[in-house]
Amino acid sequence: MAITLGPDLIARLVGEALAEDRADADATTLALVTPGQRGRGAIVAKAPGVIAGLAFAQSAFRQVDADILWRPTTTDGESVAPGDTVATVEGSLSGLLRAERTALNFLTHLSGIATAAAAVVELLEGSGCRLRDTRKTIPGLRLAEKYAAQTGGAETFRTDLADAVLIKDNHLAAVRGRGLGIPDAIRLARETNPGLRLEVEVTSIDEAREAIESGAGELLLDNMTPAEIRPIVELAAKHDPRPLLEASGGITAVNAREYAEAGVDFISIGAITHSTTALDLSLDIQTA
C-alpha cells in the first residue's frame, strides 16, 4: 500500500505547525530584522541519512512568504553525507527566519524515520524478509510518518483501522468472553468485511494452527523468539495457500536479521516511527 501525500494535506499540516509556532508574530525577528532585508541559506546535513519530507520544508517557507525561492538539491529517498547541501533558500530574511524551525522540524523528523527504516532494510537484504511499519505514530502525522518509512524502504499493511482487519489479543479476549474462539473471530470478521485483508495475532503454535486451519491469510507472530517462530514457519509451509507471516514485538536493528532468517515474510518495528532519532540538519543563513 503506497502512501501518497497530496499538496492539500502537506499545506494543512504545515499551516497548523506555523500557527502553533506563531510564525507571524516572531518577536525576535520583528525586533531585529528590517522589512527590506534579504538573505540566503542552505539546509546542510550534519549526519549521514536518507532524506524525506522536502515538500513540507518547501511549504513552510512558501506559506510564510510566497516569494522565497526554494531550490532542492536532493530528492526524497536520496542518501546524504555530512556536509551535503539538501536545499537552498533565498528571499526575505524575515521570512527565512520565521519559517526555519517549522521547516526543519518536519524535515529532520521525517528524514530520521526514513533513515531508520533504510538501516533495517539494509540489514534484511538477501533474506527474503521485508520491513513493515506500524500504527505507532504521532497523532495527526501518521500519513507523513508512514510516507517517510516507505521512503526508507518499509511497507505498509494498513494506514488506519478501516484499511484491513487485524485481530489482536484484545479482540480475541472480547470474542472469548462470548464463548467463542479464533475460528469464530475470523468468520465474523470475514462476514463483516468481505473485501479486506485479514491478519490474526497469535502467541503460540497452537493459536497459529487454529488461525491457519480457519483460513487466515496472514499471521502476526507476537513477542515470539526466532526459535518459537521456526516451527510455525514449517507449519505454514504445509498449507496451500501458505499464509504470510509477520514477526513483531521486541525486534530491533540488533536482532532483525535473526528474525528474518527464522523464515518470516515481514518484521514490523514500531520504534521506526515512535522512537526514531531526527536526522541532524541545519539551516545556515547569510544576509544577502
Sequence and secondary structure as in RCSB ss.txt:
>XXXX:A:sequence
MAITLGPDLIARLVGEALAEDRADADATTLALVTPGQRGRGAIVAKAPGVIAGLAFAQSAFRQVDADILWRPTTT
DGESVAPGDTVATVEGSLSGLLRAERTALNFLTHLSGIATAAAAVVELLEGSGCRLRDTRKTIPGLRLAEKYAAQ
TGGAETFRTDLADAVLIKDNHLAAVRGRGLGIPDAIRLARETNPGLRLEVEVTSIDEAREAIESGAGELLLDNMT
PAEIRPIVELAAKHDPRPLLEASGGITAVNAREYAEAGVDFISIGAITHSTTALDLSLDIQTA
>XXXX:A:secstr
      HHHHHHHHHHHHHHTTGGG HHHHHH  TT EEEEEEEESS EE   HHHHHHHHHHH TT EEEESS 
TT EE TT EEEEEEEEHHHHHHHHHHHHHHHHHHHHHHHHHHHHHHHHTTSS EEE  S   TT HHHHHHHHH
HTT B S SSTTTSEEE HHHHHHHHTTT  HHHHHHHHHHH TTS EEEEESSHHHHHHHHHTT SEEEEES  
HHHHHHHHHHHHTSSS  EEEEESS  TTTHHHHHTTT SEEE THHHHS     EEEEEEE 
